[in-house]
Amino acid sequence: MSPFPAAQATPHLDAAGIDAAIARLEEDMPDLQHRHRGLFAYAAAWAERHDAILRATPPDLREATEQRLRRIGIRWGVADGVRMTGQFPALKLGG
């Protein structure tokens, strides 16, 4: 699902537009995962959105945008990488 109509040339976004597109993608991830039950269908839906955002990214913002999209992909299990979690106990015990 591209954020741009298929027949229209992909316009370049400014930094605020990229932020908005990435925020929309993050908001849509639970729905993408729910609607695409198979791993390959889910990964393909992610890839379409990922690629649409990158196509609309100007060259000077591409590296930072790729890094942000990769972190989202890792978090949602559609990109290789290590997920980091931390434990923060509510109470200090024993001391």
Residue pairs with C-beta under 8 A, 6 or more apart in sequence:
1 45
1 48
1 49
2 48
2 49
2 52
3 21
3 24
3 49
3 52
3 53
3 56
4 10
4 11
4 52
4 56
10 52
10 55
10 56
11 56
12 56
12 57
12 58
13 21
13 56
13 57
13 58
14 58
15 61
17 56
18 53
18 56
18 57
18 61
18 65
21 52
21 53
21 56
22 53
22 65
22 68
22 69
22 72
25 49
25 50
25 53
25 69
25 72
26 72
28 49
29 46
29 72
29 76
32 42
32 45
32 46
32 49
33 42
33 76
35 45
36 42
36 44
36 45
42 78
43 78
46 73
46 76
46 78
47 78
50 69
50 73
53 65
53 69
54 62
54 65
54 66
54 69
57 65
70 79
70 81
71 81
73 79
73 81
74 80
74 81
74 82
74 83
75 83
